[in-house]
Amino acid sequence: MSLGRELDAVWGALLKGHGFRKSRGIHTLDLGEAWLGWLGLNRSLWNGTGRVDVLPVVGICWKPLEGIFQELNPQLPKSTSATLTRPLYTLLPESYTSEQFILAQWRVREEKGEPFRLEEVLDAAVLWGIPFMQSLCDPEGVADKLRPPSHFEVNQAVPWKTYPIALVLTGRQAEAVEVVRGHAQEVAEKPDMASKAYAEFSARFLEKFA
């Protein structure tokens, strides 16, 4: 078994005890009919030494929004995408201290052959991550947090697509159409792939909602 798969197996077993299920490489938690808690685990695998560092990312998936997002972006692979995310370390109180915690990551193994020490990461995910997920399960709140420039998404191009969908789902369809038309005009002459992808998205969005 590879080091990554070994880590995933141990992490998944710990999360299962708190209601998480694995879904295409990430873990989700049922938070109601329209909501899933979302937990990803970035990792640095120092294969030469056996050292392993992890950086958890927590958030939510608003299922109606992600369904429309996938419909309007058929070129993207289907996945349980996060609607809003934050690195777990940004939720920790200033008083948090740990020998395992280094900057934004936890060191969960030092040498080859050692067991993974993931219990502390799990405790942080449960103590601060789950309440954070629960706090995000509000349609109006999601729309507000997605408003570009959003601090809840690493890829700043994504909220330009998810924000207008959130507006539609909260009854502000005319505003959503204005947002998409305005941003489509802003990127129309740009040659980068993200701008071209937005042009395709905007055409589909306006066909469906304008």
C-alpha positions in Angstrom: 0.0 0.0 0.0 1.3 3.5 -0.9 2.0 6.0 1.8 -0.9 8.2 0.6 -3.3 5.3 0.6 -2.1 4.2 4.0 -2.7 7.7 5.3 -6.2 7.8 3.7 -7.2 4.5 5.3 -6.2 5.7 8.8 -7.8 9.1 8.4 -11.0 7.6 6.9 -11.4 5.2 9.8 -11.1 8.0 12.3 -13.6 10.2 10.5 -16.2 7.4 10.1 -16.7 7.5 13.8 -17.9 11.1 13.6 -20.4 10.5 10.7 -18.2 11.4 7.7 -18.3 9.4 4.5 -15.7 9.3 1.7 -16.7 10.8 -1.6 -14.2 10.9 -4.5 -11.1 11.6 -2.4 -12.7 13.9 0.2 -15.0 13.3 3.2 -18.5 14.7 3.6 -20.9 15.0 6.6 -24.6 15.1 6.2 -25.9 18.5 7.6 -29.4 18.3 6.2 -31.3 17.9 3.0 -29.5 20.6 1.0 -26.1 20.6 2.8 -23.0 18.6 3.2 -20.0 19.3 5.4 -16.8 19.1 3.4 -13.4 18.0 4.6 -10.3 17.7 2.5 -6.8 16.7 3.6 -3.8 18.2 1.7 -0.6 16.4 2.5 3.2 16.7 2.1 4.7 13.2 1.8 8.4 13.3 2.4 9.0 9.8 1.0 12.7 9.8 1.5 12.3 10.2 5.3 8.8 8.9 5.9 7.8 12.3 7.3 4.2 13.3 6.7 2.6 16.8 7.1 -1.2 17.5 6.6 -3.2 20.6 6.0 -7.0 20.0 6.4 -9.5 22.2 4.6 -13.1 22.5 5.8 -16.2 23.9 4.3 -19.7 23.0 3.0 -21.3 21.9 -0.2 -24.7 23.5 -0.9 -26.2 20.8 -3.1 -28.6 22.8 -5.2 -25.9 25.3 -6.1 -23.4 22.6 -7.0 -26.0 20.8 -9.1 -26.5 24.0 -11.2 -22.8 24.6 -11.3 -22.1 21.2 -12.8 -24.9 21.7 -15.3 -23.4 25.0 -16.5 -19.8 23.6 -16.5 -20.2 20.2 -18.3 -16.6 20.2 -19.2 -15.5 19.7 -15.6 -15.4 16.3 -14.0 -18.2 15.5 -11.7 -17.3 15.7 -8.0 -18.6 16.7 -4.6 -17.2 20.2 -4.9 -17.1 22.6 -2.0 -19.1 25.8 -2.2 -17.2 27.5 0.6 -13.9 26.5 2.2 -11.3 27.6 4.7 -8.1 26.0 5.8 -8.7 24.5 9.3 -5.8 26.4 10.8 -7.5 29.7 10.2 -10.3 28.6 12.6 -7.9 27.8 15.5 -7.9 30.2 18.5 -4.7 32.2 19.1 -4.1 30.2 22.2 -3.8 26.9 20.3 -0.4 25.3 20.8 0.9 21.9 19.9 4.2 20.1 19.2 2.6 18.6 16.1 1.3 21.9 14.7 3.8 23.7 12.4 2.7 27.0 10.8 -0.5 25.8 8.9 0.1 22.1 9.1 0.3 19.2 11.5 3.2 16.8 11.4 1.5 13.4 11.8 4.5 11.2 11.2 8.2 11.8 11.7 10.0 8.6 10.5 9.3 5.5 8.4 7.5 2.7 10.2 5.9 5.0 12.8 2.1 5.1 13.1 0.3 8.2 12.0 -0.6 10.6 14.8 -3.9 11.9 13.4 -6.0 12.1 16.6 -5.0 15.8 17.2 -6.0 16.7 13.7 -9.3 14.9 14.2 -9.9 16.7 17.4 -9.4 20.1 15.7 -11.6 19.1 12.8 -14.4 18.1 15.2 -14.0 20.9 17.7 -13.7 23.8 15.3 -14.3 22.4 11.8 -17.8 21.0 12.3 -19.3 24.0 14.0 -17.8 26.1 11.2 -19.5 23.9 8.6 -22.8 24.2 10.5 -22.5 27.9 10.7 -22.3 28.2 6.9 -25.6 26.4 6.2 -27.6 29.5 5.3 -28.5 30.4 1.7 -28.3 34.2 2.2 -25.1 33.8 4.1 -23.5 31.7 1.3 -24.5 34.3 -1.2 -22.9 37.0 0.9 -19.6 35.1 1.4 -19.3 34.2 -2.3 -19.5 37.9 -3.4 -16.3 38.5 -5.3 -13.6 38.9 -4.1 -14.4 36.0 -1.8 -12.1 35.0 1.0 -13.8 31.5 1.1 -12.4 30.2 -2.1 -8.7 29.7 -3.1 -9.4 30.0 -6.8 -10.8 33.6 -7.2 -12.3 32.8 -10.6 -14.8 30.3 -9.1 -17.0 32.8 -7.1 -17.7 34.6 -10.4 -19.6 31.5 -11.3 -21.0 30.3 -8.0 -22.0 33.8 -6.7 -24.6 34.4 -9.4 -26.0 30.9 -8.9 -26.4 31.7 -5.2 -28.2 34.9 -6.1 -30.7 32.9 -8.3 -31.3 30.4 -5.5 -32.0 33.3 -3.0 -34.6 34.9 -5.3 -32.3 37.6 -6.9 -32.3 36.3 -10.5 -32.3 39.8 -12.2 -29.2 40.8 -10.1 -27.5 37.5 -11.0 -28.0 38.2 -14.7 -26.5 41.6 -14.3 -23.5 40.2 -12.5 -22.8 37.6 -15.2 -23.3 40.1 -18.1 -21.0 42.6 -16.4 -18.2 40.2 -15.7 -18.5 38.6 -19.1 -17.8 42.1 -20.6 -14.8 42.6 -18.3 -13.1 39.4 -19.5 -14.3 39.4 -23.1 -11.0 40.6 -24.6 -8.7 38.6 -22.3 -6.8 35.7 -23.9 -6.4 33.5 -20.8 -8.1 30.2 -20.4 -10.1 31.2 -17.3 -11.6 34.1 -19.3 -12.5 31.9 -22.2 -14.1 29.4 -19.7 -16.1 32.2 -18.2 -17.4 33.2 -21.6 -18.7 29.7 -22.1 -20.2 29.6 -18.7 -21.9 33.0 -19.1 -23.5 32.0 -22.4 -25.0 28.9 -20.7 -26.1 30.9 -17.6 -27.8 33.6 -19.6 -29.5 31.1 -21.8 -31.0 29.4 -18.7 -31.7 32.5 -16.5 -31.9 35.7 -18.6 
